[in-house]
Amino acid sequence: MQSKHFNALFSVAMAAFAASWSTPCAAETTSESLTRIEAETMVLKAREKQLEIQASIVGRQNEIAAKQSLTAAMNQAEVVGDPVVRAIEGIGGRMYATLQMSDGSIVDVQQGDTLPGGMKIVAIGQREVVAQSNGRRLRLSAYAPPANGFNPNFPGPGLGMQGAALRGAAR
């Protein structure tokens, strides 16, 4: 009987003990919950800012890539076999281009013409000729006269005369 009475008394004491601790625990839990929510909110805001910065970086990288591809298309090197532009003339929409073919022959073309190799002239502007070959558009390069070989050991014309004149002036 004592054990029943002891168990009942122990149960009441435990219930009272738990009730006395329940109010501070609930306040602490609410406080911890608010702190946790605030921390999660800060983390989410930081992630949002990080994603905005990453999107900005990707956007700028795309701009740079577009500018680089445009520059590369404008400055593409002459491909052996492609015709080169010798001259462009015309007024308004009636533009003509004089092209030098890879065999050395000269051809006058206008927009829509097809060259012997199958290359089609797509557009002629004031400073460019755009052709299409095998489904690929390319800007034809301008004619550049062959460069004379430079020999640093061979003096240019008149250089010997300048040296002689300077020696005479020094006397």
Backbone hydrogen bonds, N-H to C=O, Kabsch-Sander energy under -0.5 kcal/mol:
donor,donor_aa,acceptor,acceptor_aa,energy
5,H,1,M,-2.7
6,F,2,Q,-3.1
7,N,3,S,-2.4
8,A,4,K,-2.2
9,L,5,H,-2.5
10,F,6,F,-2.5
11,S,7,N,-2.2
12,V,8,A,-2.3
13,A,9,L,-2.4
14,M,10,F,-2.3
15,A,11,S,-2.2
16,A,12,V,-2.4
17,F,13,A,-2.5
18,A,14,M,-2.7
19,A,15,A,-2.4
20,S,16,A,-2.2
21,W,17,F,-1.4
22,S,18,A,-1.1
23,T,19,A,-0.7
25,C,21,W,-1.7
26,A,22,S,-2.1
27,A,23,T,-1.9
28,E,24,P,-2.5
29,T,25,C,-2.5
30,T,26,A,-2.2
31,S,27,A,-2.4
32,E,28,E,-2.8
33,S,29,T,-2.5
34,L,30,T,-2.6
35,T,31,S,-2.3
36,R,32,E,-2.6
37,I,33,S,-2.6
38,E,34,L,-2.5
39,A,35,T,-2.3
40,E,36,R,-2.6
41,T,37,I,-2.4
42,M,38,E,-2.2
43,V,39,A,-2.2
44,L,40,E,-2.6
45,K,41,T,-2.4
46,A,42,M,-2.2
47,R,43,V,-2.4
48,E,44,L,-2.4
49,K,45,K,-2.4
50,Q,46,A,-2.3
51,L,47,R,-2.6
52,E,48,E,-2.2
53,I,49,K,-2.3
54,Q,50,Q,-2.5
55,A,51,L,-2.5
56,S,52,E,-2.2
57,I,53,I,-2.4
58,V,54,Q,-2.5
59,G,55,A,-2.4
60,R,56,S,-2.3
61,Q,57,I,-2.6
62,N,58,V,-2.3
63,E,59,G,-2.1
64,I,60,R,-2.6
65,A,61,Q,-2.6
66,A,62,N,-2.5
67,K,63,E,-2.4
68,Q,64,I,-2.7
69,S,65,A,-2.5
70,L,66,A,-2.1
71,T,67,K,-2.6
72,A,68,Q,-2.8
73,A,69,S,-2.2
74,M,70,L,-2.1
75,N,71,T,-2.1
76,Q,73,A,-0.6
82,D,79,V,-2.5
84,V,100,Q,-2.3
85,V,141,S,-2.7
86,R,84,V,-0.5
86,R,98,T,-3.3
87,A,98,T,-1.5
89,E,96,Y,-2.8
91,I,94,R,-1.0
94,R,91,I,-1.9
95,M,93,G,-1.2
96,Y,89,E,-3.6
97,A,109,V,-2.6
98,T,87,A,-3.0
99,L,97,A,-0.6
99,L,107,V,-3.4
100,Q,84,V,-2.9
101,M,99,L,-0.6
101,M,105,S,-3.1
104,G,101,M,-1.9
107,V,99,L,-2.8
109,V,97,A,-2.9
111,Q,95,M,-0.5
112,G,121,I,-2.8
113,D,110,Q,-2.1
115,L,119,M,-3.6
118,G,115,L,-2.4
120,K,132,Q,-2.6
121,I,113,D,-3.1
122,V,120,K,-0.7
122,V,130,V,-2.2
123,A,130,V,-2.0
125,G,128,E,-3.2
130,V,123,A,-3.0
131,A,138,L,-2.8
132,Q,120,K,-2.8
133,S,136,R,-2.7
136,R,133,S,-1.6
138,L,131,A,-2.8
140,L,129,V,-2.8
140,L,138,L,-0.6
143,Y,85,V,-2.8
151,N,149,G,-0.5
154,F,151,N,-1.6
159,L,156,G,-1.6
162,Q,158,G,-1.8
163,G,159,L,-1.7
164,A,160,G,-1.9
165,A,161,M,-2.3
166,L,162,Q,-2.4
167,R,163,G,-2.0
168,G,164,A,-1.9
169,A,165,A,-1.7
170,A,166,L,-1.4
171,R,167,R,-0.8
